[in-house]
Amino acid sequence: MLEPSTSVQYVKGIGPRLAEVLAAKGIHTVDDLLHYLPFRYEDRLNPRSVTELRAGEMATVIAEVRNSGLFRTRRMPIFQLTVGQGRTRLTCLWFNATYLQGKFQAGQMVALYGKVEADRDGRLQIMQPQFEILGDMYEEGGADEAEKKAAASLEIGRIVPIYESAGQGKLTPRWFRRIIRYALENLNPDLPDPIPAAVRGHLSLVSPREALWKVHWPEAGESFTDLQSSRTAAHIRLIFDELFFIELGLELRRREQKAQTGIAFEINDNVRQAIKKILPFHPTAAQKRVLKEIATDMQTPYPMRRLLQGDVGSGKTIVAFEAAVIAIENGYQVALMAPTEILAQQHYFSARQILEKTGYRIVLLTGSLEQGHKRDIRRHIAQGNAQLVIGTHALIQNRVEFENLGLVIVDEQHRFGVMQRLKLMKKSAAARDGTPRPVDAEPDVLVMTATPIPRTLALTLYGDLDVSVLDELPPGRTPVLTRAVPDERDADVWEFVRKEISAGHQAYVVYPVIEENEERELKAAEQMHRKLREKIFPNLHVGLLHGRLDADKKERIMREFQRGAIEILVSTTVIEVGVDVPNATVMVIEHADRFGLAQLHQLRGRIGRGAAKSYCVLMHGGKMSEEGQRRIDAMTRTTDGFQIAELDLELRGPGDFFGTKQAGIPSFRVANLIRDRQLLEAAKREAAFVISGPTSEISKDEIERALKQMRARWSLSYGLAEVG
């Protein structure tokens, strides 16, 4: 009898060697194997006759091999397979497929799946079809007739699941069908359902056993559309399971956070007057709403855990400084951690400018400061003389101790590792006796991000944080006009840049540098800088900024650009985050179709920061990939960061949404955040219902069973972020 936790190597037909191949696919246990779902299904119960096929449709055909062979054209070798049903024939073609030579024998039965197309003479053919040879129904030698018949019954006369192959094609879809069938037949039938009966009732969920059987072996009457779109009752049960246990963990963590001891900040007239002093303009309705949400959190006696997301230029920094004023006026220290030195320095200069009237003691601590200076700053922090401490990851080094840390602000949060954020929060533990801090009180945490996060990701990645959204631009900001221009019109673009600079403005020219070809692409950026400086704008000051420059040089170039001494800045994406030059009104992005959508939007956010009209020009080669075209279209269509984030999530998937495989985004086996939004909302709702129990609907035992399953899944699969 197999248990879900049994190692796959003990499943008949696998063993230690094949278990290693499966491990590369993330399949370690029987449970993992059973959640390795088909990526599509073939209708071999009612396969199409060749005469019924129509050009343009996707179809499954079962037919007999007539002949096959390779022929060469000037451009490439093409493999041709001819199959037939009676007198009717169908041709299949594969490009560059020399590996198919000798694969097919006349008389074999094959299942083919692909898009039907008409050739120049109107004859139907399938290009590059997926195929499965049905001739030898049982791959293992020595099978008797009964075994062969059993194997054949999994291949034809039914709706057949198609799995991705593994081990470079060694483990075929047919192999997976046989192994998964065996695992289902031998699974312990007495396993309790970990989802409480009331939750199953609310959503009419089938049992896990029924779901697993029907997702792998659909019954004859099942809707083919529902199968292909993962919308059968079986799919919904498995998807809900996965999302429910993530949301249950996040809900539990949220409740536990509310139970921790925090600091109840007082908001009195002194605090209100200090906040009024620092406001440089009349705040927007969104800024007022968000500050109220933050202030309300800070007054409670448990720690604030809030995500502040706002589009580029929405005024997050001023809101963060207002929160800092509340903490400082209550006698606490504030730490602001930024991901790069350039951004930390920018926050430091902004803080000194905005908080100047308050007379607060503000310090900057970064890795590049010389040792003696760092030592002095650390002493000021430990003695409580420094009220606002701004820095990079240098803030979380062991030698940095705070006297009385009350608020932690983390900017551009997704660039930090989980443990880094946690370490900074724990700095409050160094508070000395005699401070007004309650014993073991956790500081409040405000996480800021300029990457608008789609609601689906916010519910998973930040499900334990309360979310505030700044969705309004401050007065004086004008939307940026975005245009896509092909490379051959570059002379027009440079003429436009010249006009803007003649009007007293500045411009960015951005080059993509992709890490794999960093050397070559850096040369391209340097060549562009030389060409612009020497040939196109010989009378203007053209600067160059890229990631290989040391921190001091980067800083000097940015200061010159901010001062107006550099009129055109050629840059790689190091300017993406946080640089504020209100006089820059033009951004030309070269090879724009090679940038990610969120990255393009972040870059565009560097302009439009003053009152003058701003322009973003997306340069591209004539032929773009379909995805590149969609990204460019989205950028010219909207400046709404949240719309752009939703499309970016759709194009790239959650794992790559932040540019790298983000620690903290669970790796889903069956769920898809874009497709399964409604189930995610339902999972969040039901998780809150379960944690609120026991009630007349839900027993203590059911809650314990659900929590036990959740803990097992979190430790094994998700390892989700401890903070945010």
Secondary structure, 3 states (H helix, E strand, C coil): CECCCCEHHHCCCCHHHHHHHHHCCCCCEHHHHHCCCCCEEEECCCCECHHHCCCCCEEEEEEEEEEEEEEECCCCEEEEEEEEECCEEEEEEEECCHHHCCCCCCCCEEEEEEEEEECCCCCEEEECCEEEECCCCCCCCCCCHHHHHHHHHCCCCCEEEECCCECCCCECHHHHHHHHHHHHHCECCCCCCCCCHHHHHHHCCCCHHHHHHHHHCCCCCCCHHHHHCCCCHHHHHHHHHHHHHHHHHHHHHHHHHHHCCCCCCCCCHHHHHHHHHHCCCCCCHHHHHHHHHHHHHHHCCCCCEEEEEECCCCCHHHHHHHHHHHHHHCCCEEEEECCCHHHHHHHHHHHHHHCHHHCCCEEEECCCCCHHHHHHHHHHHHCCCCCEEEECHHHHCCCCCCCCEEEEEEECHHHCCHHHHHHHHHHHHHCCCCCCCCCCCCCEEEEEECCCCCHHHHHHCCCCCEEEEECCCCCCCCCCEEEEEEHHHHHHHHHHHHHHHHCCCEEEEECCCCHHHHHHHHHHHHHHHHHHHHHHCCCCCEEEECCCCCHHHHHHHHHHHHHCCCCEEEECHHHCCCCCCCCEEEEEECCHHHCCHHHHHHHHCCCCCCCCCCEEEEEECCCCCHHHHHHHHHHHHCCCHHHHHHHHHHHHCHHHCCCCCCCCCCCCCCCCCCCCHHHHHHHHHHHHHHHCCCCCCCCHHHHHHHHHHHHHHHHHHHCCCCCC
